[in-house]
Amino acid sequence: MGNRAVEYESADRIGILTLNRPEQRNAMSPELLDAFSEQIKVAQNDTEIRCLVITGKGRCFSAGADLRSSLQRDDLGKPSRETSYAMYEPFLQVLDLQVPVIAALNGHTVGGGFGLALLADIRVANHDSKYGANFARLGIHSGLGISYVLPRLVGPAHAAELLFSGSLISGSEALRIGLVSHAVDAEDVLPVAFRIARSIAGSAPLAVQTMKASIRRGLGWQIREAALGEAGLQAESLNTEDAKEGISAILQKREPEFTGK
């Protein structure tokens, strides 16, 4: 693995995009987001691949925002609908791929990282890792279209419990509620993802791509529009006292005391 924050390579008609900042838990730093935007475009332009696998290096797939720096990119300015959306746009480019995307969730997958996983067509989990959208525990609204996609994957009740509580669930529980297709030992996550990818790569590529488009059209996927709507609500919530308390509490490893202000 090289020194880039996100690495792309391909072989046997399968592309693999690897988040490569394990020491930062593959958090959404400006460096990683910019590298993701660059490398996802490489994958889009790779006409030889028939499937893309996205994974992370280390113990985390992605821990989402880097709370020790900022929930917003400092170079985007004061929180607003536009700046919140712009931060997520690199991950939203996954939606532009015509080929199927498999998220090989090697480790903990939280917040924006969880949102990235939801953009994939198929998810393979590590049954011992934790998965979820902990935004409510931070005092902020979810982003990346999570409140739109999650109910469509697991149903409104499971989605509501996860979003309202901010709880994280194991890979095994994620399999039970239909969030992922497979939950396996950590060392088996990539092999299982590649087994699925090879099966897809052996199918007729035009048929697969048009069926992917048909599935999304039939579901009425409007994820970008939903992400834009969430971005405004997230920006507003970032200016609340609860957001300050939630972020302080998690950094101090204590329970938050929210006041609704």
C-alpha positions in Angstrom: 0.0 0.0 0.0 1.4 3.4 -1.0 1.3 6.8 0.7 -1.8 8.2 -1.0 -4.8 8.8 1.3 -6.9 6.8 -1.1 -5.4 4.1 -3.4 -6.9 2.7 -6.6 -5.9 -0.4 -8.4 -7.5 -3.0 -10.7 -7.0 -6.6 -11.8 -9.1 -9.2 -13.5 -11.9 -6.7 -14.4 -12.3 -5.7 -10.7 -11.3 -2.3 -9.3 -10.5 -1.7 -5.7 -10.5 1.6 -3.9 -8.8 1.6 -0.5 -9.1 4.3 2.2 -5.5 4.5 3.3 -5.2 6.6 6.5 -5.5 3.8 9.1 -3.8 6.0 11.8 -6.6 8.5 11.4 -9.3 5.7 11.3 -9.8 6.7 7.6 -11.7 9.8 8.9 -13.1 12.4 6.5 -10.1 14.7 6.5 -9.7 17.2 3.6 -6.8 15.1 2.4 -8.8 11.9 2.3 -11.9 13.5 0.7 -9.8 15.2 -2.0 -8.0 11.9 -2.7 -11.3 10.0 -2.8 -12.7 12.5 -5.4 -9.6 12.0 -7.5 -9.5 8.2 -7.3 -13.2 7.6 -7.8 -12.9 9.5 -11.1 -10.1 7.1 -12.1 -12.4 4.2 -11.3 -15.2 5.8 -13.3 -12.9 6.2 -16.3 -11.5 2.6 -16.1 -13.5 0.9 -18.9 -12.0 -2.5 -18.1 -13.6 -3.0 -14.7 -17.0 -4.6 -14.3 -17.2 -4.2 -10.5 -15.7 -1.9 -7.9 -14.8 -2.9 -4.3 -14.3 -0.1 -1.7 -12.6 -1.0 1.5 -10.4 0.6 4.3 -6.9 -0.1 5.6 -6.6 -1.0 9.3 -9.2 -1.5 12.0 -11.8 1.0 10.6 -13.5 1.2 7.2 -14.1 4.9 8.1 -14.9 6.6 11.4 -16.6 9.5 9.6 -15.8 13.1 10.5 -12.6 13.8 12.4 -14.0 15.3 15.6 -10.6 16.4 16.8 -10.4 18.8 13.9 -13.9 19.8 12.7 -17.1 18.4 11.5 -16.8 20.7 8.5 -13.8 21.2 6.2 -12.1 24.3 7.4 -11.5 25.4 3.8 -15.3 25.4 3.0 -16.2 28.3 5.4 -18.9 28.7 7.9 -21.4 25.8 8.1 -24.2 26.2 5.6 -26.2 23.9 3.3 -23.6 24.4 0.6 -20.6 23.7 2.8 -22.2 20.6 4.4 -23.1 19.2 1.0 -19.7 20.0 -0.5 -18.0 18.0 2.2 -20.0 14.9 1.3 -19.9 15.4 -2.5 -16.7 13.3 -2.9 -18.4 10.2 -1.4 -21.6 11.0 -3.4 -19.6 10.5 -6.6 -20.0 6.7 -5.9 -23.5 7.2 -7.4 -22.0 8.0 -10.8 -20.5 4.6 -11.3 -22.4 2.4 -13.8 -20.8 -0.8 -12.5 -21.8 -2.5 -9.3 -20.1 -1.3 -6.1 -19.3 -3.6 -3.2 -18.4 -2.1 0.2 -16.0 -4.4 2.0 -16.5 -3.1 5.5 -13.3 -4.4 7.1 -13.8 -2.6 10.4 -15.8 0.0 12.3 -18.1 2.1 10.0 -19.6 5.2 11.6 -21.2 8.5 10.6 -20.1 9.7 7.2 -18.3 6.4 6.7 -21.6 4.6 7.3 -23.2 6.9 4.8 -20.5 5.9 2.2 -21.2 2.2 2.9 -25.0 2.8 2.2 -24.1 4.2 -1.3 -22.8 0.8 -2.4 -25.0 -1.8 -4.0 -23.7 -4.7 -1.8 -22.1 -4.6 1.7 -19.9 -7.2 3.4 -19.4 -6.7 7.1 -17.0 -7.8 9.8 -19.3 -9.4 12.3 -17.4 -8.0 15.3 -17.1 -4.4 14.1 -19.6 -1.6 14.9 -21.8 0.1 12.3 -24.2 3.0 12.5 -25.0 6.7 12.3 -24.2 8.3 15.7 -25.3 11.8 14.7 -28.0 12.1 17.4 -25.3 11.4 20.0 -23.4 14.4 18.6 -26.4 16.7 18.6 -26.5 17.1 14.9 -28.6 16.0 11.9 -27.4 13.2 9.7 -25.8 13.9 6.3 -25.0 12.1 3.1 -28.6 11.2 2.5 -28.5 8.6 5.3 -32.0 9.4 6.6 -33.2 8.7 3.0 -31.3 5.6 2.2 -31.4 3.7 5.5 -35.2 3.3 5.8 -35.2 2.0 2.2 -32.7 -0.7 3.1 -33.8 -1.9 6.6 -37.3 -0.5 7.0 -38.6 2.6 8.8 -38.6 1.0 12.3 -35.0 -0.3 12.3 -33.8 3.0 10.6 -35.7 5.1 13.2 -34.1 3.2 16.1 -30.6 3.5 14.7 -30.9 7.2 13.8 -32.8 8.4 16.9 -30.6 6.5 19.4 -27.3 7.0 17.6 -26.6 3.4 18.6 -23.9 1.3 16.9 -24.7 -2.3 16.0 -22.4 -5.3 15.3 -21.9 -6.7 11.9 -24.0 -9.7 12.9 -26.9 -7.5 13.9 -26.5 -5.6 10.6 -26.9 -8.9 8.8 -30.0 -9.8 10.8 -31.8 -6.5 9.8 -30.7 -6.7 6.2 -28.2 -3.8 6.2 -25.5 -6.1 4.9 -25.5 -9.2 2.7 -22.7 -11.0 4.6 -21.1 -10.8 8.1 -17.9 -12.7 8.4 -14.6 -12.8 10.3 -12.3 -9.8 9.7 -9.9 -11.7 7.6 -12.7 -13.0 5.4 -14.3 -9.6 4.5 -12.1 -8.9 1.4 -12.1 -12.5 0.2 -15.9 -12.7 0.3 -16.2 -9.3 -1.4 -13.9 -10.4 -4.1 -15.8 -13.7 -4.5 -18.9 -11.7 -5.2 -17.0 -9.3 -7.4 -15.6 -12.1 -9.5 -19.1 -13.5 -9.9 -20.4 -10.2 -11.1 -17.4 -9.7 -13.4 -18.2 -13.0 -15.1 -21.7 -11.8 -16.0 -22.6 -9.9 -19.1 -21.5 -6.3 -18.3 -24.2 -4.4 -20.2 -26.9 -6.5 -18.7 -25.5 -6.0 -15.2 -25.1 -2.2 -15.7 -28.6 -1.8 -17.1 -30.1 -3.9 -14.3 -28.3 -1.7 -11.7 -29.9 1.3 -13.3 -33.3 -0.4 -13.4 -33.1 -1.2 -9.7 -32.2 2.4 -8.8 -34.9 3.8 -11.1 -37.5 1.4 -9.7 -36.6 2.4 -6.1 -36.9 6.1 -7.1 -33.4 6.8 -5.8 -33.0 10.5 -5.4 -30.0 10.4 -3.0 -28.3 13.5 -4.1 -31.5 15.6 -3.6 -31.9 14.0 -0.2 -28.3 14.7 0.7 -28.8 18.4 -0.2 -31.9 18.6 2.0 -30.0 17.0 4.9 -27.1 19.3 4.4 -29.2 22.4 5.3 -30.5 20.7 8.5 -27.1 19.5 9.4 -25.7 23.0 9.0 -28.4 24.4 11.3 -27.9 21.8 13.9 -24.1 22.4 14.0 -24.9 25.9 15.4 -26.8 24.6 18.5 -25.6 24.2 22.0 -26.4 20.5 21.8 -23.9 20.0 19.0 -21.2 21.7 21.1 -22.1 19.5 24.0 -22.3 16.3 22.0 -18.9 16.8 20.4 -17.3 17.8 23.7 -18.8 14.8 25.4 -17.5 12.2 22.9 -14.0 13.8 22.9 -14.0 13.7 26.7 -15.4 10.1 26.7 -18.4 11.0 28.8 -22.2 10.9 28.5 -23.6 14.1 26.9 -26.2 16.3 28.7 -28.4 17.7 26.1 -30.7 20.7 26.8 -32.6 21.0 23.5 -31.0 24.3 22.7 
